[in-house]
């Protein structure tokens, strides 16, 4: 399986840090999409709360019953 890189909020900051910029705000959470986390990682202020991890995708099949 091919591993991929993803962003995640450091566990000690999950849901505890709010960033505000030009009237908009966001609470850092791993519930945010990878696209949102990647954009936040570009901001110097947010970069210290995020880390890049390597994950192995799984082929989990949800039970349809």
Secondary structure by P-SEA (a helix, b strand, c coil): cbbbbbccccccccccbbbbcccccccccccccaaaaaaaaacccccccbbbbbbbbbbcccccc
